[in-house]
Amino acid sequence: MIRSFSAGIGLAAVLGASGAIAHTPLCACYDNGDGTVLCEGGFSDGSSAAGVAVRVVGIDGSTLLEAEMSEYSEFEFDKPDGDYRVVFDAGPGHAVEIASSDIVE
């Protein structure tokens, strides 16, 4: 009985630890040189970002565009005038922000 109890605690600890391993959100955006920007998203564990919310936000904080990552974990949009940032928002604690000054060809 003690052996089974100990094994059960050990298994619970392993399962609990593996459940605590988070996947980090990843996002990169590129200026296509034709007036559009392409963003690619994903997670450090290789998970798809399909359906993850993406926003393009103006310098004043206003939302210029809202969408979701495509089935290929991509989001392409027309480059706005002026400064902006792209927000890849996979939920609380899982957001990535990219300033327009960091988006290059």
C-alpha positions in Angstrom: 0.0 0.0 0.0 2.8 2.5 0.8 4.6 1.7 -2.4 1.4 2.4 -4.5 0.8 5.6 -2.6 4.4 6.8 -3.2 4.2 5.9 -6.9 1.0 7.8 -7.1 2.6 10.9 -5.6 5.6 10.6 -7.9 3.3 10.4 -11.0 1.2 13.3 -9.8 4.4 15.4 -9.3 5.6 14.5 -12.8 2.2 15.3 -14.4 1.9 18.5 -12.5 5.4 19.6 -13.5 4.7 18.8 -17.2 1.5 20.8 -17.0 3.4 23.8 -15.7 5.7 23.9 -18.7 4.4 26.9 -20.7 4.8 27.5 -24.4 6.2 30.9 -25.2 4.5 33.0 -27.9 6.6 33.9 -30.9 5.9 36.5 -33.6 8.0 38.1 -36.3 6.8 40.7 -38.8 8.5 41.7 -42.2 8.0 44.6 -44.5 7.3 43.0 -47.9 8.6 46.2 -49.7 5.3 46.5 -51.5 3.2 48.4 -48.9 2.3 45.3 -47.0 3.6 43.6 -43.9 3.6 39.9 -43.2 3.6 38.6 -39.6 4.2 34.9 -38.7 3.3 33.5 -35.3 3.7 30.4 -33.3 4.7 28.9 -30.0 8.1 27.6 -28.7 6.7 24.1 -28.4 5.8 24.1 -32.2 2.1 24.7 -31.7 0.2 26.6 -34.4 -0.9 30.2 -33.9 -4.0 29.7 -36.1 -6.8 31.8 -34.7 -4.7 33.8 -32.4 -5.9 37.5 -32.2 -3.7 40.1 -33.8 -4.1 43.9 -33.6 -2.4 46.8 -35.4 -2.4 49.7 -33.0 -1.7 53.3 -33.7 0.8 55.5 -31.8 -2.2 57.0 -30.0 -3.4 53.6 -28.8 -6.3 53.3 -31.2 -6.9 50.0 -32.9 -6.3 50.3 -36.6 -7.0 46.7 -37.5 -8.1 43.5 -35.7 -7.8 40.0 -37.2 -6.7 36.5 -36.4 -3.7 34.5 -37.6 -4.6 32.4 -40.6 -4.6 28.6 -40.7 -0.9 29.0 -41.7 -0.2 31.1 -38.6 0.2 34.2 -40.8 -1.3 37.7 -40.9 -0.7 40.1 -43.8 -1.9 43.7 -43.8 -1.5 47.0 -45.6 1.2 49.1 -43.9 -0.4 52.1 -42.2 1.1 55.6 -42.4 3.1 56.6 -39.4 4.2 54.7 -36.4 2.2 51.7 -35.2 2.7 48.4 -33.4 1.5 44.8 -34.0 0.1 43.0 -31.0 0.1 39.2 -31.2 -2.3 38.4 -28.3 -2.5 34.7 -27.3 -4.1 35.6 -23.9 -3.0 37.0 -20.5 0.8 36.8 -20.2 1.1 35.6 -23.8 1.3 38.8 -25.8 4.0 39.9 -28.1 4.3 43.5 -29.3 6.4 44.6 -32.3 7.0 48.3 -33.0 6.9 49.4 -36.6 10.4 50.6 -36.3 11.5 47.0 -35.8 9.7 45.8 -38.9 12.1 45.8 -41.8 12.5 44.3 -45.3 
